[in-house]
Amino acid sequence: MEAILISKFVKDLRDLKVAKDVQLVKAKSSSDLHIRITHAAVTHVDQLYAQGLHQNNRRHIQPPFILGTEFAGIVTTAPHKSQFKPGDRVFGGSLGAYAESIVVDEKSVRKVPDRWTLAQACALGGSGNIGYGALISVAKLTAGETALILGASGGLGVMAVQIAKAVGAKVIAVVGDGEKAKMIRELGADEVVSYREANWEESVRDKTSDGEGVHVVYDLIGAVQSSLKCLRYRGRIVIVGFAARKGKMEEVAMNRILLKSAMVHGYRYGEDGRRDPSRTQEVWDGFMKLVEEGGIKPVPYKEGYNGLEEVGSALEDVKLHRTWGRAVLTIDGTAEAAQKARL
């Protein structure tokens, strides 16, 4: 099969090439599915993996490996006792998504809701699980509270905005430009603030009901100092990533955490799953309940990418923050239509 095989880390994402005749990984357990990939998400994590810049590259993700972490596709082979069957449309996450096929444990995927295309389901990907785990399982966000979403216009951010709204919270979203602000308002954000505005943290506090700040901050970008400025007394910060740090981590004056009696919690969805798979299952179930209730919708980026040969340029666009929502790469644009024709 064809795939983006990382035999060594690259410095320039545009140097990524399609490898031919790559061997499909063999099933490792009785619960593994073979899936024909139709679409793959283009994520910040993928561009870090390709360059060897992610913390997981030190242990879990070493060459050679197939790039890509989120996908949608059609089951081609399933175990006899599986909840899935050949022909089922599924989406989920696993390393190896930039390929024509993948083998994954059935716990890593869910069925695509009937109302969504495979491309839309791919735009959802694993972003909702991360947002639900951080906001609900860790921060315990509840109705009536105010959540601040940093990096709100990205793939993780657009899901976090919807999750917070679905549980009855007020949402203040932080974005970088007018197009992204318009999109995030249409998605349901109550207030939008630009991080390009001087002293934008004051604007966030001013937009809370009592001016005291927000209850919860969902930090995707690595801005704990700013998060603390926006936080009310005894508020909670959940750190999910450092997309804006370019590898240089900030140093935080710990007295600021004490003075706010703040909880600062790091959340690694993938590591949680490795150490305690039951927590991943709980997060999946909780998020999919919101999906079934109609509170969540996919937000694919307006521009599509076609073919594995466009992986490099798509990742470059994500790296340079040109995209919003979730950029989606079409790997097999005919499979879904062909399946419908057979039914």
C-alpha positions in Angstrom: 0.0 0.0 0.0 1.0 3.7 -0.2 1.8 5.6 2.9 3.8 8.4 4.4 6.5 6.4 6.0 8.9 8.2 8.4 12.2 6.4 8.0 14.0 9.4 9.5 12.7 12.7 10.9 12.5 15.6 8.4 13.4 19.3 8.8 11.1 20.6 6.1 7.6 19.2 6.0 7.4 19.7 2.3 10.1 17.0 2.0 7.6 14.3 3.0 7.1 11.8 0.2 4.7 9.0 -0.5 6.3 5.5 -0.1 5.1 2.7 -2.3 4.6 -1.0 -1.4 4.6 -0.3 2.4 3.6 -3.4 4.3 0.3 -3.2 6.3 0.8 -3.9 10.0 -0.5 -7.3 10.9 -3.3 -7.7 13.4 -1.9 -8.1 17.0 -5.1 -9.2 18.8 -8.5 -10.8 18.3 -10.2 -7.3 18.5 -8.2 -5.7 15.6 -10.0 -4.3 12.6 -8.7 -3.8 9.1 -9.9 -0.4 7.8 -9.7 1.2 4.4 -8.8 4.8 5.1 -10.8 7.4 3.1 -9.8 10.5 5.0 -7.1 11.6 7.5 -7.0 14.7 9.7 -4.1 17.1 9.5 -3.1 18.0 13.0 -0.5 19.9 14.9 0.7 16.7 16.5 1.4 15.2 13.1 3.8 17.9 12.0 5.7 17.6 15.3 5.9 13.8 14.9 7.3 14.2 11.4 10.1 16.5 12.7 10.8 14.5 15.9 9.8 17.5 18.0 7.0 15.9 20.1 7.7 14.5 23.6 6.4 11.1 22.4 9.3 11.0 19.9 11.6 10.3 22.8 9.9 7.0 23.7 6.8 5.9 21.8 7.2 7.3 18.3 10.6 6.4 16.7 11.3 5.7 13.0 10.3 3.8 11.1 6.6 4.6 11.5 3.7 5.6 9.4 2.6 9.2 10.1 -0.9 10.4 10.9 -3.0 10.1 14.0 -6.7 10.5 13.1 -8.8 9.0 10.3 -12.1 7.9 9.0 -12.8 4.9 6.7 -14.6 1.7 6.0 -14.1 -1.6 7.8 -12.9 -4.3 5.4 -12.2 -7.1 7.9 -13.5 -7.6 11.5 -13.3 -10.5 14.0 -16.3 -12.8 14.2 -17.4 -11.5 17.6 -16.7 -7.8 16.9 -19.3 -5.1 17.3 -18.3 -3.9 13.8 -18.7 -5.7 10.5 -17.2 -5.2 7.0 -18.7 -2.1 5.4 -19.2 -0.1 8.6 -18.2 3.5 8.4 -15.9 4.4 11.3 -13.7 7.2 12.6 -11.1 7.3 15.3 -7.5 7.7 16.2 -4.3 5.6 15.9 -0.8 6.2 14.6 -0.6 5.3 10.9 -3.4 7.3 9.5 -1.5 8.7 6.4 -1.9 5.4 4.5 -4.4 3.6 2.3 -5.2 1.1 5.1 -4.7 0.6 8.8 -5.1 -2.1 11.5 -6.5 -0.9 14.8 -8.1 -2.2 18.0 -11.9 -1.8 17.7 -11.8 0.3 20.9 -10.0 3.0 19.0 -12.9 3.7 16.7 -16.6 4.5 16.7 -19.3 4.3 14.0 -19.9 7.4 12.0 -23.4 8.9 12.7 -25.7 8.4 9.8 -26.1 12.2 9.3 -22.4 12.7 8.7 -20.1 11.9 5.8 -16.7 10.2 6.4 -15.0 13.6 5.8 -17.1 15.3 8.4 -16.5 12.4 10.9 -12.7 12.8 10.2 -13.0 16.5 11.1 -14.3 15.4 14.5 -11.6 12.8 15.0 -10.1 12.5 18.5 -10.5 16.2 19.2 -13.7 15.8 21.1 -12.3 13.1 23.3 -9.4 15.4 24.4 -11.8 18.3 25.0 -14.3 16.2 27.0 -11.5 14.6 29.0 -9.9 18.0 29.9 -13.1 20.1 30.4 -15.4 17.5 32.0 -13.4 14.7 33.5 -10.5 16.9 34.8 -11.8 20.4 35.2 -15.4 19.4 36.1 -16.9 22.2 34.1 -20.6 22.6 34.9 -23.6 24.6 33.7 -23.5 28.3 34.7 -19.7 28.5 34.8 -17.5 30.4 32.3 -14.9 28.6 30.3 -12.0 30.3 28.4 -10.8 28.5 25.3 -7.3 29.4 24.2 -6.5 28.5 20.6 -10.3 28.3 20.0 -10.2 28.2 16.2 -8.1 25.1 15.8 -9.2 21.4 15.6 -9.2 20.9 19.4 -10.5 24.4 20.1 -13.7 24.2 18.0 -14.6 20.9 19.8 -13.9 22.5 23.2 -16.2 25.4 22.5 -19.0 23.1 21.6 -18.5 20.7 24.6 -18.6 23.7 27.0 -21.7 25.0 25.4 -23.3 21.5 25.4 -23.0 21.3 29.2 -24.4 24.8 29.8 -21.3 26.9 30.3 -20.6 30.4 29.0 -17.7 30.4 26.5 -15.1 33.1 25.9 -13.0 32.2 22.9 -9.5 33.6 22.1 -8.5 33.7 18.4 -6.2 35.5 16.0 -8.1 37.1 13.2 -11.5 38.2 11.9 -12.3 35.1 9.8 -11.7 32.8 12.7 -13.7 35.1 15.1 -16.7 34.9 12.7 -16.5 31.2 12.5 -16.2 30.7 16.3 -19.1 33.0 16.9 -21.3 31.0 14.5 -20.2 27.9 16.4 -21.7 29.3 19.6 -19.0 31.2 21.5 -20.7 33.9 23.7 -17.7 36.2 23.5 -14.6 36.4 21.3 -11.3 38.1 22.1 -8.3 38.6 19.9 -4.9 37.7 21.4 -3.4 40.4 19.1 -5.2 43.0 21.3 -2.9 44.6 23.9 -3.8 43.4 27.4 -6.3 41.0 26.0 -6.5 39.2 29.4 -8.3 42.3 30.9 -10.8 42.1 28.1 -11.5 38.5 29.1 -12.1 39.4 32.7 -14.4 42.3 31.6 -16.5 39.9 29.7 -17.3 37.7 32.8 -20.5 38.5 34.7 -18.8 39.9 37.8 -15.4 40.9 36.3 -13.6 38.4 38.5 -12.5 36.1 35.7 -13.3 32.7 34.3 -13.9 29.4 36.2 -11.9 27.2 33.8 -9.2 27.8 31.2 -8.6 25.2 28.4 -5.0 25.9 27.4 -4.0 24.5 24.0 -1.2 27.0 23.3 1.0 27.1 26.4 0.0 30.4 28.1 -0.2 29.7 31.8 0.8 33.3 32.8 -2.0 34.7 30.7 -4.4 32.0 31.9 -3.8 33.0 35.5 -4.5 36.6 34.7 -7.9 35.5 33.3 -8.8 33.2 36.1 -11.0 33.9 39.1 -10.1 32.8 42.6 -10.0 29.0 42.9 -10.3 28.6 39.2 -9.0 25.7 37.2 -6.5 25.6 34.3 -6.1 22.5 32.2 -3.0 22.4 30.0 -3.4 20.3 26.9 -0.6 21.5 24.6 2.0 24.2 23.7 1.1 25.0 20.1 2.3 28.6 20.4 5.5 28.0 22.3 7.7 26.8 19.3 9.5 24.4 21.8 10.4 27.1 24.3 8.4 26.6 27.5 7.5 29.5 29.7 8.5 29.8 33.4 5.7 30.6 35.8 6.0 32.4 39.1 4.5 29.9 41.5 3.2 32.5 43.9 0.7 33.5 41.2 -0.8 30.0 41.5 -0.9 30.3 45.3 -2.5 33.8 45.3 -5.3 32.6 43.0 -5.6 29.3 44.9 -5.6 27.9 41.3 -5.6 24.3 40.2 -3.2 23.8 37.2 -3.6 20.3 35.7 -1.8 18.8 32.8 -3.9 16.4 30.6 -2.3 13.9 28.2 -5.1 11.9 26.6 -2.8 9.4 24.9 -0.8 8.7 28.0 -4.0 8.3 30.0 -5.1 5.6 27.5 -1.8 3.8 27.7 -1.9 3.7 31.5 -5.6 3.2 32.1 -7.7 2.3 29.0 -10.9 2.5 31.0 -10.5 6.3 31.3 -10.3 6.5 27.5 -13.4 4.5 27.2 -15.2 6.8 29.7 -14.2 9.8 27.7 -15.3 8.3 24.4 -18.7 7.4 25.9 -19.2 10.8 27.4 -18.3 12.7 24.3 -20.4 10.4 22.0 -23.4 11.0 24.3 -23.1 14.7 23.5 -22.8 13.8 19.8 -25.9 11.7 19.9 -27.8 14.5 21.7 -27.0 16.8 18.8 -24.8 19.2 20.6 -21.7 18.6 18.5 -21.0 19.2 14.8 -17.8 18.7 12.7 -15.9 21.8 11.7 -13.8 21.0 8.6 -11.5 23.6 7.2 -12.9 25.3 4.1 -10.0 24.1 1.8 -9.6 20.4 1.2 -6.4 18.5 0.5 -6.4 15.5 -1.9 -4.0 12.6 -2.0 -1.2 11.5 0.2 1.2 13.6 -1.9 -0.4 16.8 -0.3 0.4 15.8 3.3 3.5 17.9 3.4 1.9 21.1 2.2 -1.2 20.5 4.4 1.0 20.1 7.5 2.9 23.3 6.6 -0.4 25.2 6.5 -1.3 23.9 10.0 2.2 24.8 11.3 1.8 28.3 10.0 -1.8 28.6 11.5 -3.3 29.2 8.1 -6.2 26.8 8.8 -9.1 26.8 11.2 -11.3 23.9 12.4 -9.8 20.6 11.3 -8.0 20.3 8.0 -9.0 17.0 6.3 -7.0 15.1 3.7 -8.9 12.9 1.2 -7.1 9.7 0.6 -9.9 7.7 -1.2 -12.7 9.9 -2.4 -14.6 7.2 -4.2 -14.9 4.5 -1.5 -18.0 6.0 0.3 -19.9 6.6 -2.9 -19.1 3.1 -4.2 -20.3 1.6 -0.9 -23.6 3.5 -1.1 -24.1 2.3 -4.6 -23.8 -1.3 -3.5 -26.3 -0.9 -0.7 
